[in-house]
Amino acid sequence: MTYQTFNISLPKDLITTMDEVAKREYRNRSELIREAVRVYLADTSAWNALFAYGKKQAKRLKIDSEDEVTARVHAYRKGK
């Protein structure tokens, strides 16, 4: 794997916290930041997929507002 170095500015309190976590986990800053970015990208991808699925289902069910979603959920729960 090839690496590229870049500069980033962060608030001092965030760096302090980051260094404490890195030390506890026996990592260096770079390893901690790499993992944080990987997790963020994976989470973002998962949320995007979930929202895309929701939009698809809303279109299929002809739901056009969050209020309608709330009303349908309430009606479903009331019916049980």
CYANA upper distance limits for C-alpha pairs under 8 A (distance plus 0.5 A):
 10 LEU  CA     14 LEU  CA      7.10
 10 LEU  CA     15 ILE  CA      7.10
 11 PRO  CA     15 ILE  CA      6.97
 12 LYS  CA     16 THR  CA      6.66
 13 ASP  CA     17 THR  CA      6.75
 14 LEU  CA     18 MET  CA      6.47
 15 ILE  CA     19 ASP  CA      6.47
 16 THR  CA     20 GLU  CA      6.77
 17 THR  CA     21 VAL  CA      6.79
 18 MET  CA     22 ALA  CA      6.56
 18 MET  CA     29 ARG  CA      7.80
 18 MET  CA     32 LEU  CA      8.26
 19 ASP  CA     23 LYS  CA      6.53
 19 ASP  CA     28 ASN  CA      8.26
 19 ASP  CA     29 ARG  CA      7.16
 20 GLU  CA     24 ARG  CA      6.76
 21 VAL  CA     25 GLU  CA      6.65
 22 ALA  CA     26 TYR  CA      6.42
 22 ALA  CA     27 ARG  CA      5.27
 22 ALA  CA     28 ASN  CA      6.16
 22 ALA  CA     29 ARG  CA      6.83
 22 ALA  CA     32 LEU  CA      6.66
 23 LYS  CA     27 ARG  CA      6.55
 23 LYS  CA     28 ASN  CA      7.68
 27 ARG  CA     31 GLU  CA      6.46
 27 ARG  CA     32 LEU  CA      6.90
 28 ASN  CA     32 LEU  CA      6.83
 29 ARG  CA     33 ILE  CA      6.58
 30 SER  CA     34 ARG  CA      6.51
 31 GLU  CA     35 GLU  CA      6.70
 32 LEU  CA     36 ALA  CA      6.65
 33 ILE  CA     37 VAL  CA      6.62
 34 ARG  CA     38 ARG  CA      6.68
 35 GLU  CA     39 VAL  CA      6.61
 36 ALA  CA     40 TYR  CA      6.56
 37 VAL  CA     41 LEU  CA      6.56
 38 ARG  CA     42 ALA  CA      6.64
 39 VAL  CA     43 ASP  CA      6.54
 40 TYR  CA     44 THR  CA      6.53
 41 LEU  CA     45 SER  CA      6.57
 42 ALA  CA     46 ALA  CA      6.70
 43 ASP  CA     47 TRP  CA      6.66
 44 THR  CA     48 ASN  CA      6.55
 45 SER  CA     49 ALA  CA      6.71
 46 ALA  CA     50 LEU  CA      6.71
 47 TRP  CA     51 PHE  CA      6.62
 48 ASN  CA     52 ALA  CA      6.59
 49 ALA  CA     53 TYR  CA      6.66
 50 LEU  CA     54 GLY  CA      6.70
 51 PHE  CA     55 LYS  CA      6.64
 52 ALA  CA     56 LYS  CA      6.69
 53 TYR  CA     57 GLN  CA      6.70
 54 GLY  CA     58 ALA  CA      6.52
 55 LYS  CA     59 LYS  CA      6.63
 56 LYS  CA     60 ARG  CA      6.73
 57 GLN  CA     61 LEU  CA      6.57
 58 ALA  CA     62 LYS  CA      6.25
 58 ALA  CA     63 ILE  CA      5.31
 58 ALA  CA     64 ASP  CA      7.41
 59 LYS  CA     63 ILE  CA      6.64
 59 LYS  CA     64 ASP  CA      8.04
 63 ILE  CA     68 GLU  CA      6.95
 63 ILE  CA     69 VAL  CA      7.50
 64 ASP  CA     68 GLU  CA      7.55
 65 SER  CA     69 VAL  CA      7.15
 66 GLU  CA     70 THR  CA      6.73
 67 ASP  CA     71 ALA  CA      6.63
 68 GLU  CA     72 ARG  CA      6.60
 69 VAL  CA     73 VAL  CA      6.64
 70 THR  CA     74 HIS  CA      6.58
 71 ALA  CA     75 ALA  CA      6.58
 72 ARG  CA     76 TYR  CA      6.52
 73 VAL  CA     77 ARG  CA      6.64
 74 HIS  CA     78 LYS  CA      6.54
 75 ALA  CA     79 GLY  CA      6.65
 76 TYR  CA     80 LYS  CA      7.17
